[in-house]
Amino acid sequence: MANKSDTLFIRRRARVRGRIARAQAARPRLSVFRSSRHIYAQVIDDEKGHTLAAASSLDKELREGALKEGGANREAAAAVGKLIASRALAAGVKAVVFDRGGYLFHGRVKALADAAREGGLDF
């Protein structure tokens, strides 16, 4: 049996996914996964079931440059946001729907979203 925080997370994630499904309007989904050490982002076309662009704090470009101290802070999330924005624009995606999963919109998730907006993604 899941503990209370896991249950709340699952309910929050389901609520977010439901809102995204209703508001999607044929736009790809920018999905965020946050672990205790890293942050990951993917631009997913749900109609075809394909990942159009992906970036994480484990990418070699970021590990050699901005993320020498690790991938579990807001600076790393901002770097991943800029990288996912540039890769999505290179794949021809300008407008996305932001899927924060069950995570609250603050801290690293907010930093990633703000950097992706600055990088040129519209959501």
Secondary structure, 3 states (H helix, E strand, C coil): CCCHHHHHHHHHHHHHHHHHHHHCCCCCEEEEEECCCCEEEEEEECCCCEEEEEEECCCHHHHHCCCCCCCCCHHHHHHHHHHHHHHHHHCCCCECEEECCCCCCCCHHHHHHHHHHHCCCEC
